[in-house]
Amino acid sequence: MAKKSDASAEAETKPRLAEFEDAVTELEGLVEALETGDVSLEQALGKFERGVTLARECQQTLKRAELRVDQLLADQNGEQIAPFDTPESDTTDS
């Protein structure tokens, strides 16, 4: 599989980053609207459903980013040259 040039990889990343940021912003707005309690039950359910969808999309984007970091940190033999650990990863793996 041929590697993409740095320019083309960066061009693909920018739209994904913008989409991720837009999704996070929308998710924050949904949470704020739900926290105020000024919506009907039906509206709240719709906002909750949209929020779950956005949260899943964001999680997938973050997983792809983590995989990309892992690939960048791997040496030519496929061995990891630096661990990609976060304090949260130790407590959320259960």
C-alpha positions as a printed Julia matrix, in Angstrom:
94×3 Matrix{Float64}:
   0.0    0.0    0.0
   1.54   3.31  -1.07
   1.94   6.05   1.49
   0.14   9.32   0.9
   2.16  12.48   0.65
   2.27  14.72   3.7
   0.28  17.39   1.85
  -2.55  15.04   0.86
  -2.69  13.51   4.34
  -2.89  16.99   5.87
  -5.6   18.01   3.39
  -7.69  14.99   4.45
  -7.11  15.64   8.15
  -8.3   19.25   8.16
 -11.89  18.48   7.1
 -12.08  15.63   9.64
 -10.79  17.93  12.36
 -13.36  20.57  11.42
 -16.12  17.94  11.47
 -14.93  16.69  14.86
 -14.88  20.2   16.29
 -18.33  20.92  14.86
 -19.65  17.7   16.39
 -18.18  18.54  19.8
 -19.67  22.04  19.64
 -23.08  20.65  18.72
 -22.82  18.05  21.48
 -22.02  20.76  24.02
 -25.09  22.71  22.87
 -27.28  19.64  23.23
 -26.0   18.99  26.74
 -26.62  22.61  27.71
 -30.17  22.48  26.33
 -30.89  19.25  28.2
 -29.41  20.59  31.43
 -31.66  23.65  31.38
 -34.73  21.43  31.33
 -36.62  23.89  29.1
 -37.49  21.26  26.49
 -40.39  18.87  26.23
 -39.88  15.17  26.82
 -40.11  14.5   23.1
 -37.55  17.21  22.33
 -35.29  15.92  25.09
 -35.4   12.41  23.64
 -34.57  13.75  20.19
 -31.66  15.78  21.55
 -30.44  12.8   23.57
 -30.57  10.55  20.5
 -28.63  13.11  18.46
 -26.12  13.44  21.3
 -25.52   9.69  21.42
 -24.92   9.67  17.67
 -22.48  12.58  17.9
 -20.67  11.05  20.87
 -20.17   7.79  18.96
 -18.87   9.64  15.91
 -16.44  11.61  18.08
 -15.25   8.43  19.78
 -14.55   6.82  16.41
 -12.62   9.89  15.29
 -10.54   9.79  18.47
  -9.82   6.08  17.99
  -8.64   6.73  14.42
  -6.39   9.52  15.7
  -4.92   7.21  18.35
  -4.22   4.55  15.72
  -2.53   7.14  13.55
  -0.33   8.24  16.45
   0.55   4.6   17.13
   1.51   4.14  13.47
   3.66   7.25  13.52
   5.45   6.11  16.67
   6.1    2.57  15.42
   9.52   1.81  14.0
  10.05  -0.08  10.75
   9.84  -3.45  12.51
   6.4   -2.57  13.83
   7.61  -2.25  17.39
   6.35   0.63  19.44
   9.1    3.18  20.12
   7.08   5.19  22.63
   3.99   4.15  24.58
   0.74   5.99  24.0
  -0.7    5.89  27.5
  -2.96   8.38  29.16
  -3.94   8.42  32.83
  -7.54   7.65  31.82
  -6.63   4.56  29.79
  -5.57   2.71  32.93
  -8.96   3.21  34.61
 -11.31   2.8   31.62
 -10.07  -0.54  30.3
 -12.18  -2.56  32.73
